[in-house]
């Protein structure tokens, strides 16, 4: 019989812990959530699943647009923040703990599946797409926001990867989800040809050092990288200098410019 052991279970356990500090950063993604929900063409009465919902910014935006929404995430701490956010927004959403590669949901439940900077961290794109397609109704659609590899956040993840232990064999780099040709290939025969758009997330920062310190506290991959270098002052200083050099071209007007890609496609 085939093994039921997930070869990426250790990676997902680390991700669950790593992203637990993300809630402060999620605040800055709320304008993107508005863009994504509009781009997804979500209508009142539609059923929506938000995969890797985090603190629920997309799920809550979709619910405020009149959709019936469920949000799912790997990290319990973020789901706690999502529940509080939905309470404040006075919307009813079902929050589920779960994995994008193994959605705990029956087939054919949703008109729309969305994900904002979330599903891209699941290690096996083909498994994630199979799961998303499975829970969509016939003719349902997907809409994603992802980070392109050529812009700041994609380069940031490359910086982290170059200074960290390698991921398990077979894990796809998250910024590949920001490459339209790769996205189109991954959607393949399961979806119609995707439609793409772009946007910019502006992140306020008083200086590059302010931005770096915020990232070190609130963005899991950066946080782990800095923690790993904490006992080596020379390496720590070099990493911080390299980060600020990387961010400098995207910083002007007290803002960090973070370009993102939007993808929408209809299921076949």
Beta strands, then each sheet from edge to edge (+ up, - down):
strand 1: 47-51
strand 2: 68-73
strand 3: 93-97
strand 4: 110-116
strand 5: 136-146
strand 6: 195-204
strand 7: 251-252
strand 8: 255-266
sheet 1: 3+ 2+ 1+ 4+ 5+ 8- 6+
sheet 2: 3+ 2+ 1+ 4+ 5+ 8- 7+
end
